[in-house]
Amino acid sequence: MAFWLIKSEPASFSWDEQVKNDVEPWTGVRNYQARNNLAAMKCGDRALFYHSVTEKRIVGVVEVVREAFPDPTADDPRWVCVDVKADGAFRSPVTLAEIKADPALESMALLKQSRLSVAPVTEEEFAYLTRKGQWEKAQ
């Protein structure tokens, strides 16, 4: 199992919408490195759901339930998306400011490549952040 961080602007697509829809395609990625990260995702991988722009915080976890397929919002079939399923909210969202201030997270891809919308997360970072955020795994 691998771990990831996926970003969404809450005004465009929020955690609440993800929960309401349950399974949702992660579409609209138009960065080559982020696309390659989507293509590398496997069923069962988990991703931290990050609200970007206005909130800048991790708010929940999703599970990859369908591997890469052509993004229906793109004209070019080389752009891909994956289906993700809500897998529980953070009781205490973890802010970007908290992540930046925490020495245990100084090597996170989120901080090294801040504009990347789909980024890898180490197993240790995932475990640390889900504890810190008091992740309530979906039943």
C-alpha positions as CSV (number, residue, x, y, z in Angstrom):
1,M,0.0,0.0,0.0
2,A,1.2,3.5,-0.9
3,F,0.1,6.8,0.6
4,W,-0.6,10.1,-1.1
5,L,-1.8,13.7,-0.6
6,I,-4.4,15.1,-2.9
7,K,-5.4,18.7,-3.0
8,S,-8.7,20.3,-3.8
9,E,-9.9,23.9,-3.6
10,P,-12.9,23.6,-1.3
11,A,-14.9,26.1,-3.4
12,S,-14.5,23.7,-6.4
13,F,-14.8,20.3,-4.6
14,S,-14.9,19.9,-0.8
15,W,-14.5,17.1,1.7
16,D,-18.2,17.4,2.4
17,E,-19.0,16.8,-1.2
18,Q,-16.6,13.8,-1.2
19,V,-18.4,12.3,1.8
20,K,-21.9,13.0,0.2
21,N,-20.9,11.4,-3.1
22,D,-18.9,8.6,-1.4
23,V,-17.0,7.5,-4.5
24,E,-15.8,10.2,-6.8
25,P,-13.3,10.4,-9.8
26,W,-10.3,12.6,-9.0
27,T,-10.4,14.6,-12.2
28,G,-8.9,17.8,-13.6
29,V,-5.2,17.1,-12.9
30,R,-3.1,18.8,-15.6
31,N,0.4,18.6,-14.2
32,Y,2.7,15.8,-15.6
33,Q,4.2,14.8,-12.3
34,A,0.8,14.8,-10.5
35,R,-0.6,12.8,-13.4
36,N,2.3,10.3,-13.0
37,N,1.4,10.0,-9.3
38,L,-2.2,9.3,-10.2
39,A,-1.1,6.6,-12.6
40,A,1.0,5.0,-9.9
41,M,-2.0,4.7,-7.5
42,K,-3.3,1.2,-6.8
43,C,-6.6,0.1,-5.3
44,G,-6.3,0.2,-1.5
45,D,-3.9,3.1,-1.4
46,R,-4.9,5.9,0.9
47,A,-4.7,9.6,0.3
48,L,-4.9,12.6,2.7
49,F,-7.6,15.0,1.4
50,Y,-6.2,18.5,1.6
51,H,-8.3,21.7,1.2
52,S,-6.0,24.1,-0.6
53,V,-6.1,27.9,-1.2
54,T,-8.4,29.2,1.5
55,E,-8.2,26.6,4.2
56,K,-4.8,24.9,3.7
57,R,-5.4,21.9,5.9
58,I,-5.8,18.2,5.8
59,V,-9.4,17.3,6.5
60,G,-9.8,13.6,5.8
61,V,-8.7,10.4,4.2
62,V,-9.8,8.7,0.9
63,E,-9.1,5.2,-0.4
64,V,-8.3,4.5,-4.1
65,V,-11.0,2.2,-5.4
66,R,-10.4,2.3,-9.1
67,E,-7.0,2.7,-10.7
68,A,-6.0,5.2,-13.4
69,F,-8.3,5.6,-16.4
70,P,-8.7,8.4,-19.0
71,D,-9.9,11.6,-17.3
72,P,-13.4,12.4,-18.8
73,T,-12.8,16.1,-18.3
74,A,-9.7,16.1,-20.6
75,D,-9.5,16.0,-24.4
76,D,-6.3,14.0,-24.3
77,P,-6.5,10.4,-23.1
78,R,-3.0,10.7,-21.6
79,W,-4.6,12.7,-18.7
80,V,-5.9,10.2,-16.1
81,C,-7.9,10.1,-13.0
82,V,-8.7,7.6,-10.2
83,D,-11.8,6.9,-8.2
84,V,-11.5,7.6,-4.5
85,K,-13.9,6.8,-1.7
86,A,-14.3,8.7,1.5
87,D,-12.5,6.8,4.4
88,G,-13.1,9.1,7.3
89,A,-12.6,12.7,8.5
90,F,-10.0,14.3,10.7
91,R,-11.6,15.3,13.9
92,S,-8.9,17.9,14.2
93,P,-7.8,19.1,10.7
94,V,-4.1,19.6,10.4
95,T,-3.1,23.0,9.0
96,L,-0.3,23.8,6.6
97,A,1.2,26.1,9.3
98,E,1.3,23.1,11.7
99,I,2.9,20.9,9.1
100,K,5.6,23.6,8.4
101,A,6.3,24.0,12.1
102,D,6.7,20.3,12.8
103,P,10.3,19.0,12.4
104,A,8.9,15.4,11.9
105,L,7.3,16.6,8.7
106,E,10.1,18.8,7.3
107,S,10.7,16.4,4.3
108,M,7.1,16.1,3.2
109,A,6.6,16.5,-0.6
110,L,3.8,19.0,0.3
111,L,6.5,21.4,1.6
112,K,9.2,20.6,-1.0
113,Q,6.8,20.8,-4.0
114,S,4.1,23.0,-2.7
115,R,2.2,23.5,-6.0
116,L,1.9,19.7,-6.7
117,S,-1.7,18.7,-6.5
118,V,-1.0,14.9,-6.1
119,A,2.0,14.1,-4.0
120,P,3.5,11.0,-2.4
121,V,3.4,10.7,1.4
122,T,5.6,8.2,3.4
123,E,4.0,5.6,5.6
124,E,5.5,7.3,8.6
125,E,4.1,10.8,7.6
126,F,0.7,9.2,6.9
127,A,0.6,7.5,10.3
128,Y,1.8,10.6,12.1
129,L,-0.7,12.9,10.4
130,T,-3.7,10.6,10.9
131,R,-2.9,10.4,14.6
132,K,-2.4,14.1,14.9
133,G,-5.7,14.8,13.0
134,Q,-7.5,12.2,15.1
135,W,-8.7,10.4,11.9
136,E,-12.0,8.7,12.4
137,K,-11.8,5.8,9.9
138,A,-15.1,5.1,8.1
139,Q,-17.0,2.0,9.2
